[in-house]
Amino acid sequence: MAASNDKPAGMTKVNAQQKAATTHDAAMRIIDAEAAAREKKTERLRRLRMEREATEPVAEAAPKRRKSKSQ
């Protein structure tokens, strides 16, 4: 039986543009997922901060002291 150079069924050579497109698509999915997670975290932290500020009593700022002019 002689060895053949035929490729098995379903095996095709992928050109550089297809590889680049696949890589780009995967990268964009990762970037979008990270951005969505970041937005979700930011919203959660913002909501917690607003709730905390709503329950805390408002503290009056102490009046600023003036520097003395005696030198």
N, C-alpha and C positions, 0 to 999 in steps of 0.2 A: 504494500500500500504506500503510495507516494504522499509526501506531505504537501498539502495545498496551501496557497497563500490567501484563500478565501477567508473572509472574516465571518465569525459566527453571526447568526441572525440577530438583528437588533443592535449590533455594534457598528456605529458610524463614527467617522472622524469629525470632531467638533472644531470649527475654525476659530480663529482668534476673536472675531467679533462676537460670536456666540458665547465664548468664555467670558469676555468682558461684560457682556450684557447680563449673564448669570451672576457674575461677581457684583456688578452694580446693583442688581435687584436685591441680592442678599444683604448688601451693605445698607441699602435704603430701608429695608425691613428692620434691620437692627437699629438704625438711627431713629426711625419712627417709633419703635418700641421704647427706646430710651427716653425720647422726648415726651411720650405719653406718660411714662412712669414719673418723670421729673415734674410734669404739670400736675399729676395726681398728688404727689408728695407736697408740692408747693401749696396747692389748694387745701390739703389737710392741715398743714402747719399754719396757714393763714387763718383758717376757721378756728383752730385751737387758740391762737393768739388773740383773736377778736373775742372769743368767749372768756378768756382769762382777763382781758382788759375790761370787759363789761362787768365782771364780778369784783374787781379790785377797786377799793376806794381811791378817789383822785387825791393825790398828795399835792399840797400847795408848795410851790417852789419857795425856798428861803430867799429873802431879799439879798441882793449882792452888797457886799461891804465895800466901802470906798477906801482907797488907799490914803493914808495920812500924808500931808504935805510937809511934815517937819523933817528936814534933812540938814 
